[in-house]
Amino acid sequence: QRKLSQNEVQLILQENCSLKTEKGYLQKENNGLNNQIEKLENQVEKLE
């Protein structure tokens, strides 16, 4: 198992940061979609 170069470590850290940012956006989007689903389910209940 070889030691990673400083450059490789830097690239991995950058990618990790990008993925964390992307995860944040996806979680926000997911929360918005879950809220929409909840509203639609409530509307369906009223119709039943």
Summary of the structure (lengths in Angstrom):
residues: 48
radius of gyration: 20.5
end to end distance: 62.6
largest distance: 63.9
contacts: 84
relative contact order: 0.07
helix: 88%
strand: 0%
